[in-house]
Amino acid sequence: MPEGGWPVIVFVRGSAFHEQNVTDYSNYFVRIAEHGYVVAALKYRHSDIAPFPVQMQDCKTAVRFMRKNAERFHCNKDRIALWGDSSGGHTVLMAGFTGNRAPDTDAYAEESAEVNAIVDWHGPTDFAKMNFYPSSQNHSDPQCPEGVVIGGGDVLEHPDLSAQASPMTYLSADMPTPSTLIMHGGRDQLVPFNQSCRLYATLKALGKDVTFYKLDNACHACYGFRSARALRLVFDWLSDRL
């Protein structure tokens, strides 16, 4: 065990904001643990029982829980990263960008929700812009994942709610932002590739530490994201920041 304990990754798997099957990602968790990380796999309150912001609040609670129980899990409370894919990517961006700021929760409030780094795999970043780029899904309909998570409303007809639920809203030059790694498939048929492009351009313009990898032939969460090469990109990047 390294001095101070093992670094922590809070992992949020994608599920279109619906109920997650966390054990379905055991293959990822084992591979991450093999590289020397404690993995905390989050199962949040999903959009069918509670709308935004409870998903990202549950993510913050997970960070605080790991800090509070760092000794129990032999981990380092000062070395914590968030990692998520698709809707999980959205959740870790929201939790990481806001940290101890609103929308927050009182659970384990004595601990900080701030993290060192965020790994975002093809997560939605700006709900209102999703329908203006090619996708296999209508991203404004009240029954689409984004519509359901804002409470069952049309995304374009509720701009305030859509903005509140979009990670891009919480970026500014004067607020600290964790180091961020973005990865997106060039053939993503669901979450438009432009979502990650816009996030990268904004973070770069604000002077934040951001890295962006395009997996040319990868689709949404497949054809590349389970490869050893994709994971190596993440582990190499994390080794300098966690």
Protein Blocks (a to p, Z undefined) as FASTA:
>chain_A
ZZhiaadddddddeehpacdfklmmmmmmmmmmnopacdddddddfkloccfklmmmmmm
mmmmmmmmmmmnopafklccdddehjlmmmmmmmmmnmmaccddfehklpcfbdfbdcde
hiafblklmmmpccfbdfkbfkbmklmmnnopafklmmmlmmmmpmklmgcfklccdddd
ddddfklckbgfklmmmmmmmmmmnopacdddddfklcehiahlmpmklmmmmmmmmmmm
ZZ
